[in-house]
């Protein structure tokens, strides 16, 4: 009979509360051109990358629910009124966890350096998907033209990627060196939990 994972539950609970509180309270102070570090997305991505799909999805769905309840975005409806979206946070976090849990994890062995590449890649996918959806929706509702793509890249995509990579640094430290798993146990599961970067960079 397996023991109840108290350490994991407590660690994830504390991290989720910490990430959520910082996201809604202090992230605006670190904004660049209107972009703020998406701590919820970054934490979901890193959890899934280092500790697998199951951990990533559970953490992501909790953060996605909090995101929908407290930080849901508004869009202009067909009648011209602002409408609060629902379920977008859950969907985004689920997809982020799904991608991160399998993003080159077999070849790169879930090492620390490539975790930042994973954060950058998922951020890029998220921003580009959001940009395309907003363009299609605005063209349907307001019949507006295509926004300046160069402006999107310079003032939205690149700052968001940079901020998320910076935000990933302390979160990587928390996930690896403090919890939710003991470091000795984490390193023991070589097929899925090699996170310290030892050995070959790419496996064959």
TORKOL-4160 file (C-alpha; in steps of 0.2 Angstrom, whole numbers, padded with zeros to 4 digits, m for minus):
204
<pt num="1" X="0000" Y="0000" Z="0000"/>
<pt num="2" X="0008" Y="0016" Z="m0006"/>
<pt num="3" X="0009" Y="0031" Z="0007"/>
<pt num="4" X="m0001" Y="0047" Z="0004"/>
<pt num="5" X="0011" Y="0059" Z="m0005"/>
<pt num="6" X="0010" Y="0073" Z="0008"/>
<pt num="7" X="0025" Y="0081" Z="0002"/>
<pt num="8" X="0019" Y="0083" Z="m0015"/>
<pt num="9" X="0002" Y="0089" Z="m0011"/>
<pt num="10" X="0008" Y="0102" Z="0001"/>
<pt num="11" X="0022" Y="0108" Z="m0010"/>
<pt num="12" X="0010" Y="0110" Z="m0025"/>
<pt num="13" X="m0003" Y="0118" Z="m0014"/>
<pt num="14" X="0010" Y="0131" Z="m0008"/>
<pt num="15" X="0017" Y="0134" Z="m0026"/>
<pt num="16" X="0000" Y="0136" Z="m0034"/>
<pt num="17" X="m0005" Y="0149" Z="m0020"/>
<pt num="18" X="0011" Y="0158" Z="m0022"/>
<pt num="19" X="0011" Y="0158" Z="m0041"/>
<pt num="20" X="m0007" Y="0164" Z="m0041"/>
<pt num="21" X="m0005" Y="0178" Z="m0028"/>
<pt num="22" X="0011" Y="0185" Z="m0037"/>
<pt num="23" X="0002" Y="0184" Z="m0054"/>
<pt num="24" X="m0013" Y="0194" Z="m0049"/>
<pt num="25" X="m0004" Y="0206" Z="m0037"/>
<pt num="26" X="0014" Y="0210" Z="m0043"/>
<pt num="27" X="0017" Y="0205" Z="m0061"/>
<pt num="28" X="0011" Y="0222" Z="m0068"/>
<pt num="29" X="0027" Y="0230" Z="m0060"/>
<pt num="30" X="0038" Y="0219" Z="m0071"/>
<pt num="31" X="0028" Y="0223" Z="m0087"/>
<pt num="32" X="0037" Y="0228" Z="m0104"/>
<pt num="33" X="0026" Y="0236" Z="m0117"/>
<pt num="34" X="0011" Y="0230" Z="m0109"/>
<pt num="35" X="0016" Y="0212" Z="m0107"/>
<pt num="36" X="0018" Y="0204" Z="m0090"/>
<pt num="37" X="0026" Y="0187" Z="m0085"/>
<pt num="38" X="0013" Y="0173" Z="m0086"/>
<pt num="39" X="0018" Y="0164" Z="m0070"/>
<pt num="40" X="0003" Y="0152" Z="m0071"/>
<pt num="41" X="0008" Y="0146" Z="m0089"/>
<pt num="42" X="0027" Y="0145" Z="m0085"/>
<pt num="43" X="0024" Y="0135" Z="m0069"/>
<pt num="44" X="0012" Y="0123" Z="m0078"/>
<pt num="45" X="0024" Y="0121" Z="m0092"/>
<pt num="46" X="0039" Y="0117" Z="m0080"/>
<pt num="47" X="0029" Y="0105" Z="m0069"/>
<pt num="48" X="0024" Y="0095" Z="m0084"/>
<pt num="49" X="0041" Y="0095" Z="m0092"/>
<pt num="50" X="0050" Y="0090" Z="m0076"/>
<pt num="51" X="0037" Y="0079" Z="m0068"/>
<pt num="52" X="0026" Y="0072" Z="m0082"/>
<pt num="53" X="0009" Y="0074" Z="m0089"/>
<pt num="54" X="m0001" Y="0069" Z="m0074"/>
<pt num="55" X="0007" Y="0082" Z="m0062"/>
<pt num="56" X="0007" Y="0095" Z="m0076"/>
<pt num="57" X="m0012" Y="0093" Z="m0080"/>
<pt num="58" X="m0017" Y="0093" Z="m0062"/>
<pt num="59" X="m0007" Y="0109" Z="m0058"/>
<pt num="60" X="m0013" Y="0116" Z="m0075"/>
<pt num="61" X="m0031" Y="0113" Z="m0072"/>
<pt num="62" X="m0031" Y="0121" Z="m0055"/>
<pt num="63" X="m0022" Y="0136" Z="m0061"/>
<pt num="64" X="m0033" Y="0137" Z="m0076"/>
<pt num="65" X="m0048" Y="0137" Z="m0065"/>
<pt num="66" X="m0041" Y="0151" Z="m0055"/>
<pt num="67" X="m0037" Y="0160" Z="m0071"/>
<pt num="68" X="m0055" Y="0159" Z="m0077"/>
<pt num="69" X="m0062" Y="0164" Z="m0060"/>
<pt num="70" X="m0051" Y="0179" Z="m0057"/>
<pt num="71" X="m0042" Y="0184" Z="m0073"/>
<pt num="72" X="m0054" Y="0179" Z="m0087"/>
<pt num="73" X="m0051" Y="0190" Z="m0103"/>
<pt num="74" X="m0065" Y="0200" Z="m0111"/>
<pt num="75" X="m0069" Y="0200" Z="m0129"/>
<pt num="76" X="m0080" Y="0210" Z="m0140"/>
<pt num="77" X="m0096" Y="0200" Z="m0144"/>
<pt num="78" X="m0106" Y="0200" Z="m0160"/>
<pt num="79" X="m0117" Y="0214" Z="m0153"/>
<pt num="80" X="m0102" Y="0225" Z="m0149"/>
<pt num="81" X="m0103" Y="0222" Z="m0130"/>
<pt num="82" X="m0088" Y="0216" Z="m0120"/>
<pt num="83" X="m0091" Y="0197" Z="m0115"/>
<pt num="84" X="m0081" Y="0188" Z="m0101"/>
<pt num="85" X="m0074" Y="0172" Z="m0108"/>
<pt num="86" X="m0075" Y="0156" Z="m0099"/>
<pt num="87" X="m0065" Y="0140" Z="m0100"/>
<pt num="88" X="m0051" Y="0148" Z="m0109"/>
<pt num="89" X="m0039" Y="0146" Z="m0095"/>
<pt num="90" X="m0043" Y="0128" Z="m0092"/>
<pt num="91" X="m0040" Y="0124" Z="m0111"/>
<pt num="92" X="m0024" Y="0134" Z="m0112"/>
<pt num="93" X="m0016" Y="0126" Z="m0096"/>
<pt num="94" X="m0022" Y="0108" Z="m0102"/>
<pt num="95" X="m0014" Y="0111" Z="m0119"/>
<pt num="96" X="0002" Y="0119" Z="m0111"/>
<pt num="97" X="0004" Y="0104" Z="m0100"/>
<pt num="98" X="0001" Y="0092" Z="m0114"/>
<pt num="99" X="0014" Y="0100" Z="m0125"/>
<pt num="100" X="0027" Y="0102" Z="m0112"/>
<pt num="101" X="0026" Y="0084" Z="m0105"/>
<pt num="102" X="0032" Y="0077" Z="m0122"/>
<pt num="103" X="0042" Y="0092" Z="m0129"/>
<pt num="104" X="0058" Y="0083" Z="m0134"/>
<pt num="105" X="0058" Y="0075" Z="m0116"/>
<pt num="106" X="0064" Y="0058" Z="m0124"/>
<pt num="107" X="0079" Y="0065" Z="m0132"/>
<pt num="108" X="0084" Y="0079" Z="m0120"/>
<pt num="109" X="0081" Y="0069" Z="m0104"/>
<pt num="110" X="0071" Y="0083" Z="m0095"/>
<pt num="111" X="0087" Y="0093" Z="m0092"/>
<pt num="112" X="0087" Y="0110" Z="m0084"/>
<pt num="113" X="0094" Y="0120" Z="m0099"/>
<pt num="114" X="0081" Y="0114" Z="m0111"/>
<pt num="115" X="0067" Y="0118" Z="m0099"/>
<pt num="116" X="0069" Y="0136" Z="m0104"/>
<pt num="117" X="0068" Y="0131" Z="m0122"/>
<pt num="118" X="0052" Y="0123" Z="m0118"/>
<pt num="119" X="0045" Y="0138" Z="m0109"/>
<pt num="120" X="0050" Y="0149" Z="m0124"/>
<pt num="121" X="0042" Y="0137" Z="m0137"/>
<pt num="122" X="0026" Y="0135" Z="m0127"/>
<pt num="123" X="0025" Y="0154" Z="m0125"/>
<pt num="124" X="0027" Y="0156" Z="m0143"/>
<pt num="125" X="0014" Y="0144" Z="m0148"/>
<pt num="126" X="0002" Y="0152" Z="m0135"/>
<pt num="127" X="0005" Y="0170" Z="m0142"/>
<pt num="128" X="0004" Y="0165" Z="m0160"/>
<pt num="129" X="m0012" Y="0156" Z="m0157"/>
<pt num="130" X="m0020" Y="0170" Z="m0148"/>
<pt num="131" X="m0014" Y="0182" Z="m0161"/>
<pt num="132" X="m0022" Y="0172" Z="m0175"/>
<pt num="133" X="m0038" Y="0169" Z="m0165"/>
<pt num="134" X="m0040" Y="0188" Z="m0161"/>
<pt num="135" X="m0037" Y="0193" Z="m0179"/>
<pt num="136" X="m0050" Y="0181" Z="m0185"/>
<pt num="137" X="m0062" Y="0187" Z="m0172"/>
<pt num="138" X="m0059" Y="0205" Z="m0175"/>
<pt num="139" X="m0061" Y="0203" Z="m0194"/>
<pt num="140" X="m0078" Y="0194" Z="m0190"/>
<pt num="141" X="m0084" Y="0207" Z="m0178"/>
<pt num="142" X="m0077" Y="0223" Z="m0183"/>
<pt num="143" X="m0072" Y="0219" Z="m0201"/>
<pt num="144" X="m0054" Y="0226" Z="m0197"/>
<pt num="145" X="m0039" Y="0223" Z="m0207"/>
<pt num="146" X="m0024" Y="0212" Z="m0201"/>
<pt num="147" X="m0014" Y="0220" Z="m0187"/>
<pt num="148" X="0005" Y="0224" Z="m0190"/>
<pt num="149" X="0014" Y="0207" Z="m0188"/>
<pt num="150" X="0031" Y="0215" Z="m0185"/>
<pt num="151" X="0023" Y="0226" Z="m0171"/>
<pt num="152" X="0016" Y="0210" Z="m0164"/>
<pt num="153" X="0033" Y="0201" Z="m0164"/>
<pt num="154" X="0043" Y="0216" Z="m0157"/>
<pt num="155" X="0031" Y="0223" Z="m0144"/>
<pt num="156" X="0021" Y="0207" Z="m0139"/>
<pt num="157" X="0029" Y="0190" Z="m0144"/>
<pt num="158" X="0047" Y="0193" Z="m0140"/>
<pt num="159" X="0044" Y="0203" Z="m0123"/>
<pt num="160" X="0032" Y="0189" Z="m0117"/>
<pt num="161" X="0045" Y="0176" Z="m0121"/>
<pt num="162" X="0059" Y="0185" Z="m0112"/>
<pt num="163" X="0048" Y="0189" Z="m0097"/>
<pt num="164" X="0043" Y="0171" Z="m0096"/>
<pt num="165" X="0060" Y="0164" Z="m0097"/>
<pt num="166" X="0066" Y="0176" Z="m0083"/>
<pt num="167" X="0051" Y="0170" Z="m0073"/>
<pt num="168" X="0056" Y="0152" Z="m0076"/>
<pt num="169" X="0072" Y="0154" Z="m0066"/>
<pt num="170" X="0066" Y="0154" Z="m0049"/>
<pt num="171" X="0052" Y="0142" Z="m0053"/>
<pt num="172" X="0065" Y="0129" Z="m0059"/>
<pt num="173" X="0074" Y="0131" Z="m0043"/>
<pt num="174" X="0058" Y="0128" Z="m0033"/>
<pt num="175" X="0053" Y="0113" Z="m0043"/>
<pt num="176" X="0070" Y="0104" Z="m0043"/>
<pt num="177" X="0079" Y="0109" Z="m0027"/>
<pt num="178" X="0065" Y="0111" Z="m0014"/>
<pt num="179" X="0050" Y="0100" Z="m0020"/>
<pt num="180" X="0038" Y="0092" Z="m0024"/>
<pt num="181" X="0049" Y="0077" Z="m0024"/>
<pt num="182" X="0065" Y="0073" Z="m0015"/>
<pt num="183" X="0080" Y="0076" Z="m0026"/>
<pt num="184" X="0086" Y="0059" Z="m0023"/>
<pt num="185" X="0070" Y="0051" Z="m0029"/>
<pt num="186" X="0068" Y="0062" Z="m0043"/>
<pt num="187" X="0086" Y="0058" Z="m0050"/>
<pt num="188" X="0082" Y="0039" Z="m0047"/>
<pt num="189" X="0069" Y="0038" Z="m0061"/>
<pt num="190" X="0081" Y="0039" Z="m0076"/>
<pt num="191" X="0069" Y="0036" Z="m0089"/>
<pt num="192" X="0057" Y="0050" Z="m0085"/>
<pt num="193" X="0065" Y="0061" Z="m0072"/>
<pt num="194" X="0083" Y="0065" Z="m0077"/>
<pt num="195" X="0083" Y="0084" Z="m0073"/>
<pt num="196" X="0100" Y="0089" Z="m0068"/>
<pt num="197" X="0108" Y="0089" Z="m0085"/>
<pt num="198" X="0121" Y="0075" Z="m0082"/>
<pt num="199" X="0126" Y="0063" Z="m0096"/>
<pt num="200" X="0123" Y="0066" Z="m0114"/>
<pt num="201" X="0113" Y="0081" Z="m0120"/>
<pt num="202" X="0104" Y="0071" Z="m0133"/>
<pt num="203" X="0101" Y="0052" Z="m0131"/>
<pt num="204" X="0099" Y="0040" Z="m0145"/>
